[in-house]
Amino acid sequence: MSRILVTGATGYVGGRLVPRLLSEGHSVRCLVRSPGKLNHVAWHDQVEIVKGEVGNVPALAMNEIDVAIYLVHGIGDGDDWVAKEVRDADNFRHSAEAAGVGRIIYLGGMGADDPSLSEHLSSRHAVGQTLAAGTIPVTELRAAVIIGSGSASFEMLRYLVEVLPVMVTPKWVTTKSQPIAISDVLDYLVRAIEAPEPLTGIYEIGGPDVVSYAEMMAIYAQEAGLKRRRLIPVPVLTPRLSSHWVGIVTPVPASLARPLVASLVNEVVVRDTRTIKALGAPQRSLREAIRLALGRTRSGDVPTAFTAADLQPFRAYETDPSWAGGTELIDERTTTTDSSVEEVFAALCSLGGDTGWHSGEWLWRLRGFIDVLWGGPGLRRGRRDPRSLVIGDYVDFWRVEDLRAPEFLRLHAEMLLPGDAWLEWTVSATTTGTTIVQRARFKPRGLWGRIYWYSVLPFHSLVFPGLLRGVIKQARTGGRRRA
């Protein structure tokens, strides 16, 4: 049994790795920026949770750790995200050295180290080089496209194929890659952790199939039971233009799609047998990985998703009270109902997705469409679960920032705005029933933020009263969703 520190435990890979490590008998400590995101997971009470960041690691996080797992990725996280990734890795390495950590295992990105490498993959390599620059043995696993339910790569593939029967495609759809199933990624991570001696250096991990993106789309269509998709290559379609197209069609915002798409121009294929000799061969073919991911997606059994990551396009912001400074504009409405607090809260927790927002649906759809055109997530993300919510969940273009059942729910807007917006409800019992206080809060940035608030203010009367009425009606009918 090893004592393992997992960074990025609220993210896509980390959220799946932790229960795997626990099942293997290891002792796990999680370093996370938002501990509340782990409140709902089944393994919450089986791990030690330390609040912090890789760029400023608390001393407690590294204490008595045998293996540190580095799964943090800052892609698109601000204008200087590339430089910040290196700074964070440098700080993490020094913290690990000071604490006497035995080894570091890092999951990075595949690709040949040459000038044509994309910014995204170059940053992944720079992080690996920074972690390996010290005295601690570092195992760098370099993966290509990771296929699994909820992964950014899979969701991008899924939406492109399912939404577009005919696609105008750029040249990068012919670039070869070696996609790997998330289950194989987890296997390799565990094997590297449990290796008797540290495996130092770079190990490229890929599945058994080498395919182009066009071939990947064709395999997905077959597995999904769709008609053959027709691709029309256009050489002038650049990665930047492609990212806007991806942002419109898929749940991946253009700001995140841009570096991902730019990486698709680079061939990412395993170039030697080093990994197989040291860690074994992958178990799942691309077709098997897609089939499994599709099954989990359709059944709603998606344990982690890329949208849970603490990246700028999906970030949950800490909110300050009005007395902390700055302008806060509020639309507050209060109503009462004879339904119980629990019934009202259940109705609130089913908003969005198939349930919708009860009133002014065309306005919500219009706002979502505008958000997509601007590169935001729009309404396409829907919900993880139709009835229940946990901190960190996405609800259309909102994110659950705070939840204290059955009294309080706060959603933070992830649509592109000239400011920060929240929608929150406080539910309290009275002698005659339940009182609901609904607040739409907005902290504007500059003049444009104020112009935006007052331009949409007239539409509040078309949306928010009906939203409350819909919640009350649903609470009275036992929380059943609308057809």
TIMARMAR-252019 format. One record per residue (C-alpha): x, y, z; residue in three letters. Coordinates in steps of 0.02 Angstrom, whole numbers. Example, Ala and Ser with C-alpha at 12.3 -4.5 7.8 and 13.67 -1.06 7.14 Angstrom:
% TIMARMAR-252019
+--------+--------+--------+--------+
|   east |  north |     up | residu |
+--------+--------+--------+--------+
|    615 |   -225 |    390 |    Ala |
|    684 |    -53 |    357 |    Ser |
+--------+--------+--------+--------+
% end
This chain:
% TIMARMAR-252019
+--------+--------+--------+--------+
|   east |  north |     up | residu |
+--------+--------+--------+--------+
|      0 |      0 |      0 |    Met |
|     64 |    173 |    -48 |    Ser |
|     17 |    344 |     17 |    Arg |
|    -36 |    437 |   -139 |    Ile |
|    -72 |    621 |   -171 |    Leu |
|   -192 |    649 |   -316 |    Val |
|   -205 |    823 |   -391 |    Thr |
|   -352 |    858 |   -504 |    Gly |
|   -464 |    738 |   -408 |    Ala |
|   -618 |    838 |   -459 |    Thr |
|   -570 |    824 |   -642 |    Gly |
|   -608 |    695 |   -775 |    Tyr |
|   -462 |    574 |   -750 |    Val |
|   -433 |    608 |   -566 |    Gly |
|   -613 |    577 |   -519 |    Gly |
|   -599 |    402 |   -594 |    Arg |
|   -424 |    365 |   -533 |    Leu |
|   -459 |    393 |   -348 |    Val |
|   -589 |    254 |   -325 |    Pro |
|   -477 |    139 |   -427 |    Arg |
|   -331 |    173 |   -308 |    Leu |
|   -442 |    145 |   -156 |    Leu |
|   -499 |    -22 |   -227 |    Ser |
|   -315 |    -71 |   -243 |    Glu |
|   -290 |    -36 |    -57 |    Gly |
|   -193 |    127 |    -69 |    His |
|   -209 |    274 |     51 |    Ser |
|   -264 |    428 |    -47 |    Val |
|   -251 |    614 |    -12 |    Arg |
|   -334 |    737 |   -133 |    Cys |
|   -271 |    914 |   -165 |    Leu |
|   -417 |   1014 |   -234 |    Val |
|   -463 |   1195 |   -259 |    Arg |
|   -649 |   1167 |   -221 |    Ser |
|   -672 |   1031 |    -87 |    Pro |
|   -862 |   1050 |    -99 |    Gly |
|   -856 |    967 |   -269 |    Lys |
|   -813 |    803 |   -183 |    Leu |
|   -956 |    806 |    -58 |    Asn |
|  -1066 |    696 |   -168 |    His |
|   -942 |    562 |   -220 |    Val |
|   -958 |    389 |   -143 |    Ala |
|   -775 |    388 |    -89 |    Trp |
|   -779 |    557 |      0 |    His |
|   -757 |    481 |    174 |    Asp |
|   -619 |    363 |    117 |    Gln |
|   -492 |    497 |     69 |    Val |
|   -406 |    643 |    152 |    Glu |
|   -450 |    808 |     69 |    Ile |
|   -334 |    959 |     72 |    Val |
|   -388 |   1125 |     -2 |    Lys |
|   -255 |   1206 |   -108 |    Gly |
|   -179 |   1227 |   -280 |    Glu |
|    -27 |   1155 |   -367 |    Val |
|     38 |   1332 |   -384 |    Gly |
|     34 |   1354 |   -195 |    Asn |
|     40 |   1183 |   -112 |    Val |
|      2 |   1178 |     76 |    Pro |
|    140 |   1087 |    172 |    Ala |
|     10 |    965 |    240 |    Leu |
|    -30 |    903 |     65 |    Ala |
|    144 |    828 |     35 |    Met |
|    174 |    760 |    210 |    Asn |
|    224 |    575 |    209 |    Glu |
|    175 |    551 |     26 |    Ile |
|    254 |    408 |    -73 |    Asp |
|    184 |    449 |   -246 |    Val |
|    115 |    616 |   -310 |    Ala |
|      0 |    608 |   -462 |    Ile |
|     -2 |    766 |   -568 |    Tyr |
|   -164 |    777 |   -667 |    Leu |
|   -188 |    966 |   -671 |    Val |
|   -208 |   1051 |   -840 |    His |
|   -233 |   1238 |   -860 |    Gly |
|   -280 |   1237 |  -1045 |    Ile |
|   -363 |   1402 |  -1091 |    Gly |
|   -357 |   1460 |   -910 |    Asp |
|   -325 |   1645 |   -943 |    Gly |
|   -214 |   1731 |  -1069 |    Asp |
|    -52 |   1671 |   -988 |    Asp |
|   -106 |   1491 |   -959 |    Trp |
|     49 |   1417 |  -1041 |    Val |
|    169 |   1512 |   -929 |    Ala |
|     60 |   1478 |   -777 |    Lys |
|     65 |   1291 |   -810 |    Glu |
|    255 |   1293 |   -801 |    Val |
|    256 |   1401 |   -644 |    Arg |
|    133 |   1286 |   -558 |    Asp |
|    233 |   1131 |   -605 |    Ala |
|    394 |   1212 |   -542 |    Asp |
|    312 |   1254 |   -375 |    Asn |
|    239 |   1079 |   -360 |    Phe |
|    408 |    999 |   -392 |    Arg |
|    494 |   1105 |   -260 |    His |
|    357 |   1067 |   -134 |    Ser |
|    374 |    880 |   -169 |    Ala |
|    564 |    888 |   -152 |    Glu |
|    553 |    979 |     14 |    Ala |
|    432 |    847 |     81 |    Ala |
|    535 |    698 |     20 |    Gly |
|    404 |    629 |   -100 |    Val |
|    462 |    464 |   -176 |    Gly |
|    406 |    486 |   -356 |    Arg |
|    295 |    593 |   -468 |    Ile |
|    182 |    524 |   -604 |    Ile |
|    119 |    647 |   -733 |    Tyr |
|    -12 |    623 |   -869 |    Leu |
|     33 |    733 |  -1017 |    Gly |
|      4 |    740 |  -1205 |    Gly |
|     86 |    645 |  -1346 |    Met |
|    178 |    723 |  -1493 |    Gly |
|    352 |    742 |  -1565 |    Ala |
|    458 |    881 |  -1490 |    Asp |
|    480 |    993 |  -1642 |    Asp |
|    435 |   1173 |  -1690 |    Pro |
|    271 |   1121 |  -1771 |    Ser |
|    199 |   1057 |  -1606 |    Leu |
|     41 |   1149 |  -1552 |    Ser |
|     38 |   1269 |  -1405 |    Glu |
|    -68 |   1145 |  -1307 |    His |
|     49 |    997 |  -1330 |    Leu |
|    205 |   1105 |  -1310 |    Ser |
|    137 |   1162 |  -1142 |    Ser |
|    104 |    981 |  -1091 |    Arg |
|    284 |    938 |  -1132 |    His |
|    351 |   1091 |  -1041 |    Ala |
|    259 |   1038 |   -884 |    Val |
|    337 |    866 |   -895 |    Gly |
|    511 |    939 |   -919 |    Gln |
|    485 |   1055 |   -770 |    Thr |
|    429 |    914 |   -656 |    Leu |
|    577 |    807 |   -711 |    Ala |
|    706 |    945 |   -684 |    Ala |
|    728 |    905 |   -499 |    Gly |
|    788 |    759 |   -394 |    Thr |
|    625 |    658 |   -387 |    Ile |
|    601 |    517 |   -515 |    Pro |
|    462 |    568 |   -636 |    Val |
|    358 |    453 |   -746 |    Thr |
|    280 |    552 |   -888 |    Glu |
|    139 |    460 |   -975 |    Leu |
|     99 |    545 |  -1140 |    Arg |
|    -75 |    506 |  -1206 |    Ala |
|   -159 |    550 |  -1370 |    Ala |
|   -348 |    565 |  -1384 |    Val |
|   -434 |    493 |  -1229 |    Ile |
|   -599 |    407 |  -1267 |    Ile |
|   -724 |    388 |  -1126 |    Gly |
|   -897 |    448 |  -1078 |    Ser |
|   -885 |    631 |  -1030 |    Gly |
|   -710 |    663 |  -1098 |    Ser |
|   -686 |    822 |  -1200 |    Ala |
|   -619 |    722 |  -1348 |    Ser |
|   -765 |    600 |  -1345 |    Phe |
|   -897 |    735 |  -1324 |    Glu |
|   -823 |    835 |  -1468 |    Met |
|   -824 |    679 |  -1577 |    Leu |
|   -999 |    629 |  -1523 |    Arg |
|  -1081 |    795 |  -1559 |    Tyr |
|   -993 |    823 |  -1725 |    Leu |
|  -1047 |    654 |  -1792 |    Val |
|  -1223 |    653 |  -1721 |    Glu |
|  -1268 |    833 |  -1767 |    Val |
|  -1190 |    846 |  -1940 |    Leu |
|  -1229 |    714 |  -2073 |    Pro |
|  -1125 |    817 |  -2195 |    Val |
|   -969 |    907 |  -2134 |    Met |
|   -856 |   1034 |  -2216 |    Val |
|   -691 |    980 |  -2139 |    Thr |
|   -515 |   1051 |  -2124 |    Pro |
|   -357 |    957 |  -2173 |    Lys |
|   -327 |    899 |  -1995 |    Trp |
|   -460 |    763 |  -2010 |    Val |
|   -330 |    660 |  -2106 |    Thr |
|   -196 |    673 |  -1969 |    Thr |
|   -156 |    507 |  -1886 |    Lys |
|   -179 |    480 |  -1700 |    Ser |
|   -182 |    334 |  -1579 |    Gln |
|   -335 |    357 |  -1467 |    Pro |
|   -341 |    267 |  -1301 |    Ile |
|   -485 |    212 |  -1189 |    Ala |
|   -497 |    297 |  -1020 |    Ile |
|   -494 |    124 |   -939 |    Ser |
|   -323 |     92 |  -1017 |    Asp |
|   -262 |    262 |   -958 |    Val |
|   -312 |    216 |   -781 |    Leu |
|   -227 |     46 |   -798 |    Asp |
|    -64 |    129 |   -851 |    Tyr |
|    -71 |    254 |   -708 |    Leu |
|    -99 |    115 |   -580 |    Val |
|     40 |      8 |   -654 |    Arg |
|    161 |    155 |   -647 |    Ala |
|    114 |    187 |   -466 |    Ile |
|    135 |      6 |   -416 |    Glu |
|    297 |    -25 |   -513 |    Ala |
|    427 |    -93 |   -389 |    Pro |
|    553 |     38 |   -447 |    Glu |
|    513 |    212 |   -516 |    Pro |
|    494 |    215 |   -705 |    Leu |
|    591 |    370 |   -753 |    Thr |
|    564 |    459 |   -918 |    Gly |
|    432 |    472 |  -1053 |    Ile |
|    310 |    331 |  -1092 |    Tyr |
|    191 |    356 |  -1238 |    Glu |
|     23 |    271 |  -1211 |    Ile |
|   -100 |    236 |  -1351 |    Gly |
|   -231 |    109 |  -1397 |    Gly |
|   -204 |    -30 |  -1526 |    Pro |
|   -279 |     71 |  -1671 |    Asp |
|   -194 |    208 |  -1773 |    Val |
|   -329 |    308 |  -1863 |    Val |
|   -366 |    479 |  -1935 |    Ser |
|   -500 |    589 |  -1859 |    Tyr |
|   -607 |    554 |  -2012 |    Ala |
|   -591 |    367 |  -1980 |    Glu |
|   -633 |    396 |  -1797 |    Met |
|   -793 |    486 |  -1847 |    Met |
|   -839 |    344 |  -1965 |    Ala |
|   -816 |    214 |  -1826 |    Ile |
|   -921 |    319 |  -1707 |    Tyr |
|  -1061 |    332 |  -1835 |    Ala |
|  -1061 |    142 |  -1856 |    Gln |
|  -1064 |    109 |  -1669 |    Glu |
|  -1202 |    239 |  -1643 |    Ala |
|  -1308 |    163 |  -1781 |    Gly |
|  -1300 |    320 |  -1887 |    Leu |
|  -1295 |    334 |  -2075 |    Lys |
|  -1126 |    360 |  -2156 |    Arg |
|  -1064 |    538 |  -2131 |    Arg |
|   -999 |    631 |  -2283 |    Arg |
|   -845 |    739 |  -2265 |    Leu |
|   -800 |    881 |  -2382 |    Ile |
|   -618 |    933 |  -2353 |    Pro |
|   -581 |   1119 |  -2370 |    Val |
|   -396 |   1169 |  -2358 |    Pro |
|   -434 |   1349 |  -2307 |    Val |
|   -524 |   1298 |  -2148 |    Leu |
|   -395 |   1342 |  -2015 |    Thr |
|   -391 |   1275 |  -1836 |    Pro |
|   -451 |   1444 |  -1773 |    Arg |
|   -603 |   1442 |  -1888 |    Leu |
|   -631 |   1259 |  -1846 |    Ser |
|   -636 |   1299 |  -1660 |    Ser |
|   -783 |   1418 |  -1686 |    His |
|   -872 |   1283 |  -1785 |    Trp |
|   -837 |   1157 |  -1645 |    Val |
|   -897 |   1285 |  -1517 |    Gly |
|  -1063 |   1304 |  -1607 |    Ile |
|  -1097 |   1119 |  -1634 |    Val |
|  -1027 |   1037 |  -1476 |    Thr |
|  -1029 |   1073 |  -1287 |    Pro |
|   -845 |   1121 |  -1296 |    Val |
|   -833 |   1312 |  -1293 |    Pro |
|   -731 |   1392 |  -1431 |    Ala |
|   -605 |   1457 |  -1304 |    Ser |
|   -567 |   1277 |  -1253 |    Leu |
|   -592 |   1202 |  -1427 |    Ala |
|   -460 |   1317 |  -1503 |    Arg |
|   -307 |   1239 |  -1420 |    Pro |
|   -381 |   1065 |  -1435 |    Leu |
|   -415 |   1083 |  -1621 |    Val |
|   -244 |   1162 |  -1650 |    Ala |
|   -168 |   1002 |  -1577 |    Ser |
|   -259 |    893 |  -1704 |    Leu |
|   -140 |    952 |  -1840 |    Val |
|      0 |    857 |  -1752 |    Asn |
|     20 |    670 |  -1778 |    Glu |
|     10 |    584 |  -1609 |    Val |
|     64 |    403 |  -1631 |    Val |
|    166 |    292 |  -1514 |    Val |
|    342 |    282 |  -1586 |    Arg |
|    421 |    138 |  -1488 |    Asp |
|    382 |    -16 |  -1384 |    Thr |
|    451 |     52 |  -1221 |    Arg |
|    281 |     68 |  -1137 |    Thr |
|    223 |   -107 |  -1184 |    Ile |
|    385 |   -182 |  -1118 |    Lys |
|    373 |    -90 |   -952 |    Ala |
|    185 |    -74 |   -923 |    Leu |
|    100 |   -197 |  -1039 |    Gly |
|    -14 |   -178 |  -1190 |    Ala |
|   -179 |    -82 |  -1196 |    Pro |
|   -336 |   -188 |  -1179 |    Gln |
|   -472 |    -96 |  -1277 |    Arg |
|   -485 |    -58 |  -1462 |    Ser |
|   -553 |    109 |  -1520 |    Leu |
|   -716 |     28 |  -1569 |    Arg |
|   -734 |    -52 |  -1397 |    Glu |
|   -693 |    114 |  -1311 |    Ala |
|   -824 |    207 |  -1413 |    Ile |
|   -953 |     70 |  -1383 |    Arg |
|   -926 |     76 |  -1195 |    Leu |
|   -928 |    267 |  -1189 |    Ala |
|  -1089 |    269 |  -1290 |    Leu |
|  -1171 |    144 |  -1174 |    Gly |
|  -1125 |    244 |  -1019 |    Arg |
|  -1182 |    407 |  -1100 |    Thr |
|  -1351 |    337 |  -1152 |    Arg |
|  -1382 |    259 |   -982 |    Ser |
|  -1330 |    418 |   -890 |    Gly |
|  -1190 |    323 |   -802 |    Asp |
|  -1054 |    456 |   -825 |    Val |
|   -950 |    461 |   -665 |    Pro |
|   -845 |    611 |   -719 |    Thr |
|   -851 |    737 |   -860 |    Ala |
|   -728 |    862 |   -932 |    Phe |
|   -844 |   1006 |   -885 |    Thr |
|   -808 |    976 |   -701 |    Ala |
|   -630 |   1042 |   -721 |    Ala |
|   -583 |   1206 |   -637 |    Asp |
|   -545 |   1291 |   -803 |    Leu |
|   -594 |   1468 |   -848 |    Gln |
|   -734 |   1417 |   -968 |    Pro |
|   -814 |   1313 |   -829 |    Phe |
|   -755 |   1401 |   -672 |    Arg |
|   -863 |   1421 |   -519 |    Ala |
|   -827 |   1590 |   -441 |    Tyr |
|   -823 |   1634 |   -258 |    Glu |
|   -953 |   1767 |   -222 |    Thr |
|   -936 |   1912 |   -102 |    Asp |
|  -1072 |   1999 |     -4 |    Pro |
|  -1125 |   2171 |    -65 |    Ser |
|  -1032 |   2256 |     78 |    Trp |
|   -866 |   2186 |     17 |    Ala |
|   -859 |   2320 |   -117 |    Gly |
|   -908 |   2336 |   -298 |    Gly |
|  -1077 |   2357 |   -380 |    Thr |
|  -1204 |   2217 |   -371 |    Glu |
|  -1369 |   2229 |   -464 |    Leu |
|  -1510 |   2120 |   -398 |    Ile |
|  -1680 |   2064 |   -457 |    Asp |
|  -1766 |   1989 |   -303 |    Glu |
|  -1937 |   1907 |   -300 |    Arg |
|  -2026 |   1821 |   -155 |    Thr |
|  -2175 |   1706 |   -154 |    Thr |
|  -2257 |   1577 |    -42 |    Thr |
|  -2334 |   1406 |    -68 |    Thr |
|  -2421 |   1274 |     37 |    Asp |
|  -2297 |   1142 |    -25 |    Ser |
|  -2161 |   1082 |     92 |    Ser |
|  -1982 |   1144 |     91 |    Val |
|  -1925 |    974 |     26 |    Glu |
|  -2051 |    976 |   -118 |    Glu |
|  -1999 |   1151 |   -170 |    Val |
|  -1815 |   1110 |   -162 |    Phe |
|  -1841 |    953 |   -267 |    Ala |
|  -1927 |   1059 |   -399 |    Ala |
|  -1783 |   1184 |   -399 |    Leu |
|  -1658 |   1043 |   -417 |    Cys |
|  -1744 |    983 |   -577 |    Ser |
|  -1732 |   1149 |   -671 |    Leu |
|  -1647 |   1154 |   -840 |    Gly |
|  -1615 |   1009 |   -958 |    Gly |
|  -1777 |    925 |  -1013 |    Asp |
|  -1878 |   1015 |   -878 |    Thr |
|  -1830 |   1185 |   -944 |    Gly |
|  -1860 |   1349 |   -853 |    Trp |
|  -2051 |   1351 |   -850 |    His |
|  -2074 |   1522 |   -931 |    Ser |
|  -2005 |   1618 |  -1080 |    Gly |
|  -1923 |   1462 |  -1150 |    Glu |
|  -1893 |   1547 |  -1317 |    Trp |
|  -1796 |   1685 |  -1227 |    Leu |
|  -1687 |   1555 |  -1139 |    Trp |
|  -1655 |   1468 |  -1306 |    Arg |
|  -1615 |   1633 |  -1391 |    Leu |
|  -1493 |   1680 |  -1253 |    Arg |
|  -1414 |   1508 |  -1266 |    Gly |
|  -1397 |   1524 |  -1456 |    Phe |
|  -1315 |   1695 |  -1439 |    Ile |
|  -1196 |   1624 |  -1309 |    Asp |
|  -1145 |   1484 |  -1427 |    Val |
|  -1111 |   1609 |  -1567 |    Leu |
|   -998 |   1705 |  -1447 |    Trp |
|   -903 |   1546 |  -1402 |    Gly |
|   -992 |   1501 |  -1240 |    Gly |
|  -1073 |   1335 |  -1189 |    Pro |
|  -1253 |   1385 |  -1229 |    Gly |
|  -1393 |   1268 |  -1175 |    Leu |
|  -1323 |   1111 |  -1256 |    Arg |
|  -1244 |   1038 |  -1099 |    Arg |
|  -1411 |   1002 |  -1016 |    Gly |
|  -1388 |    911 |   -851 |    Arg |
|  -1289 |    766 |   -777 |    Arg |
|  -1444 |    697 |   -691 |    Asp |
|  -1626 |    749 |   -722 |    Pro |
|  -1674 |    762 |   -538 |    Arg |
|  -1524 |    779 |   -422 |    Ser |
|  -1388 |    910 |   -411 |    Leu |
|  -1220 |    919 |   -324 |    Val |
|  -1095 |   1061 |   -309 |    Ile |
|  -1000 |   1076 |   -473 |    Gly |
|  -1140 |   1007 |   -582 |    Asp |
|  -1180 |   1097 |   -745 |    Tyr |
|  -1360 |   1151 |   -781 |    Val |
|  -1371 |   1214 |   -960 |    Asp |
|  -1259 |   1368 |   -955 |    Phe |
|  -1257 |   1374 |   -764 |    Trp |
|  -1146 |   1287 |   -637 |    Arg |
|  -1201 |   1235 |   -461 |    Val |
|  -1092 |   1343 |   -348 |    Glu |
|  -1177 |   1313 |   -181 |    Asp |
|  -1308 |   1188 |   -124 |    Leu |
|  -1373 |   1162 |     53 |    Arg |
|  -1525 |   1050 |     43 |    Ala |
|  -1664 |   1090 |     67 |    Pro |
|  -1635 |   1274 |    102 |    Glu |
|  -1519 |   1353 |    -25 |    Phe |
|  -1466 |   1334 |   -208 |    Leu |
|  -1350 |   1449 |   -304 |    Arg |
|  -1308 |   1436 |   -489 |    Leu |
|  -1166 |   1533 |   -569 |    His |
|  -1181 |   1583 |   -752 |    Ala |
|  -1049 |   1514 |   -870 |    Glu |
|  -1119 |   1603 |  -1022 |    Met |
|  -1007 |   1741 |  -1090 |    Leu |
|  -1055 |   1901 |   -999 |    Leu |
|   -980 |   2072 |   -962 |    Pro |
|   -984 |   2027 |   -777 |    Gly |
|  -1030 |   1885 |   -660 |    Asp |
|  -1209 |   1823 |   -639 |    Ala |
|  -1293 |   1710 |   -513 |    Trp |
|  -1468 |   1640 |   -493 |    Leu |
|  -1508 |   1582 |   -317 |    Glu |
|  -1653 |   1527 |   -209 |    Trp |
|  -1677 |   1528 |    -20 |    Thr |
|  -1815 |   1412 |     40 |    Val |
|  -1884 |   1424 |    217 |    Ser |
|  -2030 |   1349 |    312 |    Ala |
|  -2169 |   1457 |    384 |    Thr |
|  -2322 |   1420 |    490 |    Thr |
|  -2429 |   1410 |    333 |    Thr |
|  -2309 |   1330 |    209 |    Gly |
|  -2148 |   1383 |    123 |    Thr |
|  -2071 |   1548 |     72 |    Thr |
|  -1960 |   1556 |    -82 |    Ile |
|  -1842 |   1703 |   -112 |    Val |
|  -1770 |   1707 |   -288 |    Gln |
|  -1626 |   1822 |   -330 |    Arg |
|  -1543 |   1858 |   -497 |    Ala |
|  -1377 |   1941 |   -451 |    Arg |
|  -1256 |   2026 |   -569 |    Phe |
|  -1086 |   2106 |   -540 |    Lys |
|  -1052 |   2209 |   -697 |    Pro |
|   -881 |   2241 |   -771 |    Arg |
|   -866 |   2420 |   -828 |    Gly |
|   -991 |   2516 |   -932 |    Leu |
|  -1036 |   2370 |  -1045 |    Trp |
|  -1086 |   2268 |   -893 |    Gly |
|  -1210 |   2400 |   -838 |    Arg |
|  -1277 |   2422 |  -1015 |    Ile |
|  -1303 |   2234 |  -1026 |    Tyr |
|  -1400 |   2225 |   -861 |    Trp |
|  -1519 |   2366 |   -902 |    Tyr |
|  -1545 |   2304 |  -1080 |    Ser |
|  -1604 |   2133 |  -1019 |    Val |
|  -1697 |   2199 |   -866 |    Leu |
|  -1864 |   2215 |   -960 |    Pro |
|  -1856 |   2029 |  -1004 |    Phe |
|  -1842 |   1981 |   -821 |    His |
|  -2028 |   2013 |   -800 |    Ser |
|  -2061 |   1887 |   -941 |    Leu |
|  -1950 |   1753 |   -867 |    Val |
|  -1927 |   1759 |   -678 |    Phe |
|  -2109 |   1769 |   -615 |    Pro |
|  -2155 |   1622 |   -726 |    Gly |
|  -2003 |   1526 |   -666 |    Leu |
|  -2064 |   1541 |   -486 |    Leu |
|  -2242 |   1494 |   -535 |    Arg |
|  -2175 |   1341 |   -626 |    Gly |
|  -2073 |   1286 |   -476 |    Val |
|  -2226 |   1301 |   -363 |    Ile |
|  -2333 |   1204 |   -486 |    Lys |
|  -2205 |   1066 |   -499 |    Gln |
|  -2185 |   1058 |   -311 |    Ala |
|  -2374 |   1033 |   -293 |    Arg |
|  -2374 |    890 |   -419 |    Thr |
|  -2240 |    796 |   -324 |    Gly |
|  -2090 |    857 |   -423 |    Gly |
|  -2137 |    769 |   -585 |    Arg |
|  -2051 |    836 |   -739 |    Arg |
|  -2147 |    911 |   -882 |    Arg |
|  -2175 |    802 |  -1034 |    Ala |
+--------+--------+--------+--------+
% end
